[in-house]
Amino acid sequence: MKILSVENISKTYGEKQLFKQISFTIAEKERVGLIGINGTGKSSLLKIVAGLDFPDEGKVISGKDYSIAYLSQQPDFDVNRTVLEQVFDGDAPILKIMREYERTLTLLNNSPNDTRVQEDLFRLQKQLDASTNAKSILTKLGIDDFNQQIGHLSGGQKKRVALAQALIAEPDLLILDEPTNHLDFNTVKWLEDYLSRYKGSILLVSHDRYFLDRVTNRMLELDGGKLYNYKGNYADFLEAKSIREENEAATYEKRKNLFRQELEWIRRGAKARTTKQKARIQRFEELNKKLSSGKPTTDKLDLSMNGSRLGKQVFELKNASKRFGNKTILHQFNLIIKPGDRIGIIGQNGAGKSTLLNILAQRIPLDDGEFIMGQTVKIAYYTQEGEDMDENMRMIEYIKETAQIVETSDGKMVTAAQMLERFLFPSYTHGTPIRKLSGGEKRRLYLLKILMTAPNVLLLDEPTNDLDTQTLTVLEDYLEDFPGVVITVSHDRYFLDKVVEQLLVLKGEGRIETFYGNYSEYMENNTLSVTENTPPSTVNATKTQEKIKRKKMTYMEKKEWEEIDHTIAQTEGLLEEVVNEMANAGSDFVKLEELMKKEAELNMKLEQLIERWTYLAELAENE
């Protein structure tokens, strides 16, 4: 069995200790989700496990032949490379085969009658088919223009290229740092299904709670430099964490009561310094230290700030039109936004979601039509890019630029320093230069700044990217009580379900559909492929399914349908036997090689059976 072990590792950046002497193991086929507040060191831990960084102490242990692929939040590419060159870059055996295949294919195009080249291509094709369906991965991710330069790709397209490169490598451990950022709904759903069948192990960081819930079978939490282990998915983690915090709170209260008793004794003074009394003084000092560093309850991100009064009129678009070159974003579009509205904007990539927000924020003018904004509207606009921060400015100075003091919803006055503490920035960090913050901490600081402006209309462009799940949970609670208007662009299904009550679905070419309800309700009433940037294969599959629905099963297909469940179960049983034999093969490498080949054949057969089952199920529905 292939296992990666992390033993007593510690990491410090400058004066900030991220974690100290943490240990864990990742066994075969484990899907581990790593969670924690921004700045706790999640990305740093992933890099250490991937071998891209080194701990201050401790070590990461794995076998000689143990392979790891790492997907970073922001892949670093050579902009002059083509998509094909980037995807096939790496040392994984399958990537080497694919590079050789592409070279042989080029040779065959130049010499179509060369029998030796034909034989080489046939051999390589068999190796590719036996190893993995690499072409399927690329197609599912919507990567079809292999010759396009990386420098011409959008952020989302670059993410897909990096993801394809990691998945095609088929490593023993796949490390993914925010894999769903910039991916559309269809691709996230496909990735969930792919990872649930992945043969190796997975370690991932994600803010997408639906994704975590559906992919993981174990959770690790970084909190206060310590690592906590939970069995199960995200829902199991929430339950177990609440129990742990209740126990910690009870322990804290016990310590506090004991501390009061000890404090009373110390104040009375000890007349004689006996060994027993010295022990009590030492005990008092230890209790004081524990209480100073302990947390009676979970840190809470308190956003209860007072907003500005909002009148009856918010926004209105009358026959609004907007184009960029030959691309139509809005075409004679009419929209009235009322006080209290909670609107989500979804649609295919490039349909103009961010453009619509920019029009409402008066950053982009209309080509035709009329835009009306109420006189009392006060906008706070949280953009994907954030704002240009002075990296040398200290956090407290950055916040004080907006306000020295803010009024909370209960009428209390709170200083900028106190607001930073409510946003989980301890007082000793307030003088920290912004350049020393993590990407997520900068986003949290930026969020605090715009909310401190006391807005009554919030425009949020992909607010869940780079924010941790705890910040998102409390942000969602804040938005639930926010008295003003919320308009958000998001690919986060969980966030949309919790926050919005109405959707604007941008379908391209200026067509916009209004749906009353949240994202899950919309999905129950619509086919996602018409609203998202569906990869070509998915479009073709949809068309094929439409054709299937018009067909009837033949006699042989009916017979096959009756037997296919048994055949799948039989194949799964054989696969399980092979896996058990591999576990018991020990160092018999000849036997292991035979078993691995058999395992690959059975996996391919099982995948074909499942695809066939899907086809027959579609036919059976029409019987």
Helices and strands as residue ranges (DSSP letters): E 4-13, E 16-26, E 31-35, H 42-50, E 57-61, E 68-71, H 83-87, H 93-110, H 115-131, H 134-140, G 150-152, H 155-169, E 173-177, H 185-196, E 201-205, H 209-215, E 218-223, E 226-231, H 234-268, H 275-293, E 315-324, E 327-337, E 342-347, H 353-360, E 368-373, E 379-382, H 395-400, E 405-407, E 413-415, H 416-422, G 427-429, G 434-436, H 439-451, E 457-461, H 469-481, E 485-489, H 493-499, E 502-508, E 511-516, H 519-525, G 528-530, H 536-549, H 555-583, H 589-620
